[in-house]
Amino acid sequence: MYTDILSLPESVFRILRDLIHERTGVFYDDEKRDMLASKLAPHVLAAGFASFLDYYYLLKYDPDAGDEWQRVLNLLSVPETFFWREMEQIHALVRVVVPRLLAQGVAPVRIWSAACASGEEPLTIAMALNEAGLLSSGAIEIAGSDASSVAIEKARAGLYRERSFRTLPPELHARYFTRDGATWRIDPDLHRRVSWHVANITSAADIAGLSAAPVVFCRNAFIYFGEPMVRKTVELFWQAMPSPGYLFVGAAESLLRLTSRFELTEIERAFVYAK
């Protein structure tokens, strides 16, 4: 194992993990030292560094470390996602939120899927809106973003393996996907309805062109963040979002102890944070 060759002493782990938390939002508690080491060690060795401390100095002090930070984000990203996931919120979006915004004269209705990994979530949103007859008008714009450039390249390719379809209804699989070798290709017309972006949700500069959307999905990202970074990121969203605005977070995530900016409300049996 790489960690047998390149150890991560506790003192170095703490300053490295705090730097990563500060720059990316991702937080590794003390029990996850080996996990962080195993994710980074192959690259650290391949890049010619003799220790994690040397790598820390590069990330901390090298003014040209921007490309290296992108590699860190790619290495630490959690690509676990699939189509038709946590659909109660998307049903609320399609049945209530989008019709309400359209009736209020919001045009176009912008929907941002933040931390979307390889794109299953924004494409699910596009499918659900299309099934409801809401996508054809052109009054809806959907954006998907992730901090990992590798994940966004996969999203742009629009090719998915069987594990992405574990909960997608078979009739939708047949309608929106065609076999392409060992993978399945998303319908090109639907794929074009989503714009793809590399953006770290903790960076105001990265999300400046995205966070003014009245609908933001940021699901299952905050579970990897420390509380201070969740507060900072939610504040960035709140400052940029119009009113009314709707923030959807994951079923295992709660903002109630962390911010009073948004009001927790229930729409169609789904919990939503409303501005």
N, C-alpha and C positions, 0 to 999 in steps of 0.2 A: 504493500500500500504506500501511496505517496506520503501519507502522514508519518510513516515509519522513517522515511528519508528526511522529511522536512517538518520539524516539530513547530508547534505554535505555542510558545510559553505563555503563561497566564498574563503576564504583564504586557506582552505584545498584543495578545488577543484583545485586551481591554481597550487599548488605544486604537487598534485597527477597527474593531467593531464599532467604537464610538464615532470614528471618522466615517465609516460606511453608513452608519445611522444618520449622521449629519448631512451627508451628501445624497443619499438615496432614499431614506426613510425606513429601510429594512433594518430590523433590530434582532441581534442574536444575544439571547440571555446566556448566563454562565453555563447552563447545561448543554448549549449548542456550540461549544468551542470546537469540538471535533467535526461537526457538520460544516462549519465555516471553513475549517482547514481543508477538509476533503474537497470542497467545491473549488477552492482557490489554488491548492497546492500544485496540480498538474500544470496550470498556466504559469504560476510563479517560477517553477523549475524550468519549464520550456523557454521562458523569457530570459533565463540566465541569472536569476537572483539566487544568492546563497542563503537567504533567510527571509522570513516574513517581515522582519524589521526593515531590511533594505527595501522591500516592496512598499511598506508603509511610508518610508521617506519619499519614494517616488510619488505616490498618490498625494501625499500631504504638501510637498514642497516644489515639485516640478511644475513650472508654469505651462508646460506643454503636455500635461497628463490627461487632457480631455479625451483622447482616443482610448487611453487606458481605463478611464472611468466607464466608458461604454462597454469595454470588455468585462469589467466587473459586473455591470448591470446584466449583461448577457449570461454570465456565469451563475449569478445569484437568482435569476428569474425562476419563477415557479410556473411552468407551462400547463398546469392541470386545469382543463376546462373542457366543455362539451356543449353540443347544441341542446336547446330546449331545457335549460337548467334554471331552477327556481322560477317557474313560469308564472306564479301568482302575481309578481310585480310587473311582468311584461304584459299580462292580461289587463292589469290595472292601467298600464300605459296606453294600450290599444283601445280599451273600451271607455276610459274616462279621461285620462290626462290629455292625450292628443286631441280628441274631439273638443274638449274644453278650451284648449289653447287656440285651436282653429276658430271656434266660435267667438273668442275674444279678439280676433283679428291678428293674432300672432302669425306672421308669415315671413320667411319659412319657419316652421317649427324645427329647431335644431336639437338633435339628440346626440350626446357625446357618451360613448362607452369608453371609460378610462380604464387603464390596466386591463386591456382586452385580450392579452396573450396573443394567440394565433387567430383570433377574429371570430370565434364561434358566437360570442355574445352579440356583437352588432349585427351579424348576419341572421341570428335568431330574431332580433328585433325587426330587421328588414322583412323576413319571412312572415312574421306575425302581422305586421302592418299591411303587407301585400295581400295576405289571406283575408284581411278585413276590408280590402278595397281602398285603403288610405294612401298607398304608396304611389299610385299611378298619377295623382294630380300634380306631382312635382312640388308640393307645398311642404315637404319634409326633407330635411337634410340629416344624414347620419354620419358621424365620424367615429373611428376607432383608433385608440392610441395605446402604446405600451412603451415602457422605458427600454425594453429589449429590442434592439434592431433586428436580431435574429427572429424573434417572434413576429415582428411586423413584416419581415420578408416572407414568412410563411403565410401570413394573412393576405399579403398582396398576391401570392401565387394561387391562392384559392383551392388548394389541394388538401384533402383530409383523409385520414385512415379510419378504419372501422370503430376504433375506440371513441371517436368524436360523436358517434351516433347512438350512444347507449340509451338515450331517452327520446330521441327524435321519432315522432310517429312515422310508420312505414310509408304512408301516402305522401308525406312531405319529403321524405328521402327520395322517393321516386320522382317527385315533381321538380325538385330543385337540384338534383345531383346526377351526373353521368359518370360511368366508370372510365377511369383513365389509368390503365395498368393496374398497379397494386393500390391505387388511391381513388378517391372520388372527387370530381371537379364541381364546384359550385356553379350554378347557372350564371353565365356572364352578365346578363342584364341585371340580375339582383346584386351581383358582386360590384358592379359599377355604381350602385347606389350608396356605397360606403367609401368614404375617403380615409386613407390610412396615414398615420403619423407616428413618428418616434418622439415620445415626450415623457418626461419624468413628472409625475403628478405633484411632487414636492417642490418643483421649480416654477416660480411665477413666470419666468421668461419662456419656458417650454410650453406652458399651457395657455399662454396669453391669447392665442387664436382659437382656443377650444372652450374655455371655461365660461364664456358668456352665453352658453346654451341654457335655455330654460329647463332642460331635462338632462340630468347627469346620472349615469350608472357608474358607480365605483364599488363593485362588489368583490368581496373576498381579497381585497388588497390590504385593508387596515389591520387584518389579523396578523400581518407580518411586521407591523409598525410599532414603535414605542408610542406611548400616549402623547408626549409632547409633539411628535411629528404628525400624529393624527389631528391634533388641535390646529397645528399650523396649516395643514393641507385643507381641512374643512373651512378654515378662515379664508384661504385663497379662493375656494369655491364660492363661499358666501359673498365675498367682495365683488366677484365678477358676475355672478348669476343675476339675471333680471328677476323682478317680482311680478307675477308669481313664478316660482321656480320649484323644481322637484328633484330631490337627491335620493337615489336608491342605493342602499348599501346591502351587504350580504346578510343572510338570515342569522349568521353567528356573530354579527357585529352590532354594537350598540353605541350611539353617540351621546346618550342621555347624561352620562357622568362627565363628558368631555367638553360639551358646548351647549349653549342655550340659543345659539344663532338660528337654528332650524326648529320648527315645531313638528313633533312626531304626530302623524295622522294616519288614519286607516282608510284606504281606498280599495274597494272590491276585495276585501279580506287580505290586502297586502299593506304592510307598513311602509310609509314613505316619509321622508323628512322634507317639509315644505317651507319655502321662504315666502 
